[in-house]
């Protein structure tokens, strides 16, 4: 019984650690204004709370995207989904070499506020997934 209770608490904490959907009315005006300034043509936005920041999910030019913005309206990054086959060749080579027992579930290009571009691959093995970030030349920058 004690083990079951601990598992339930761990699952609840894990769920809370992930992004949570929030109504647009609860998103600070500065964050919404910053989003509108950067993506003026986007009409439909799904907002989530991601840590202290807000993430806007949307589609633009047929692509699924998201933008992370602080409550004060400072843009942090924009992520654009892509197929794993569209990752740079060096990233695909690193995945094939260092993650050959993993399945690549999703991929994305992330443009950071400082202008850096990184590539994200969500890899999965034995039912467990993790995001790995790469530079264009295939070096791992974060897991």
N, C-alpha and C positions, 0 to 999 in steps of 0.2 A: 504494500500500500504506500509506504514511504517513497519507494522508487517511482511509482506511478505519479505521485504528487510532484516529485522533483522533475520528472520528465515534462509534466504539464506546465510547470513554472518556466522551465528552460524554453519550451516551445513558445510560450507567451512572450518571454523576453526577446527571443529571436525575431518574432513577428513585429514587435515594437521597434526593433533596431532598423527595420527596413523602412523605406519611404511610405508615408501615409497620405492618402488622398485628402485634399482639403477643398472646400467650396471656394470659388473665386472671391466671394465676399470676405473670406478670412485672410486673403493674401494682401500684404501691405500695398498701399497705393503706389509707393515708389518702385516696388518690384514689378507690378503690372505696367506702370508707365515705361520702365526700362525695357520690358519685353516688347511692348507696342512700338517703341522707338526703333528697336533692332529688327523687328519682324512685322512691319505695318500691314502687310497683306494677309496675315494669318487671322482668321475669324474664330476658329474653334480651338480652345486650349483646355487641357486637363491639368490641373495643378496638384502637386504633391509636396509635402514637407519632407525635406531631406536633411536631417540634422538641423542646423540653425537656418539653412537656406531653403529656397523654394525652387522646385523643378517644374517647368512648363513643358508638357508633352504636346506635340502638334505635328501636322503634316504640312510640307511646303514643297511645291513642284513634284508631287508624287512620292516624296521621301519622308520616312518617319524620322522625326527629330525630337530633341529635347534641349532645353537651355536651363542652366542653373544660375540663379540670381539671388543675391543677398537681400534681406529685408529692406536694406537701405537703397536697393536698386542698382547694385554693382554686379555687372555680368561676370560670371566666373568661367563658364565654358558652354560650348554647344556641341552636342553629340548627334551624328548622323548615322543611322543604321546602314549596313551594307552586307553583301554576301561575303562569306569567308574567302571565296575565290577572288574577290576584288581587293583583298589586303595586299600591300606591297610584297613583291617576290621575296625580299629578305625576311619579312615577318612570316610568310608562309614557310620558308625554309627553316626558321627557328622553331616554328610549331611542329613541323615534320620531324625535326631532329630531337628536340627537348620535350615535346608533348605527344610523342607518337602513340602512346597508349590512351590518349584522351580523344574525345570527340569535340570538335568545335561546334558549339550550338548557335552562337550569334557573333557578329562582328560589327565594329563601328569605327568611325573616324571621330576624334575629339579634338576640337580647337579650343585651347586654353586662352584665358584673358591676356596672357603675356605674349600671345602669338604662336606658341609652340603647338605643333600638331602631334598627337600620339594616336596609336591604333589600339583598340581594345578587342580582345578575343575572349568570349566566355567559353571556357573549356570544362568538360564534364568527364568524370570517371567514377564508376561504381555509384552512380546516383548523386554524387557530390559535385557541385559546380563552383567555379571560381573565375573571377575576371583577371586577366593578365594584360598589362599595358606594355606597348612596345614603341620604340622609336622607328622611324621609317627604315633604318638600316638593320632592323631585327633585334636590337638590344632590348632586354626586359628592363622596364623602369619601375614596375610595381606589380604586385600580385594581390 
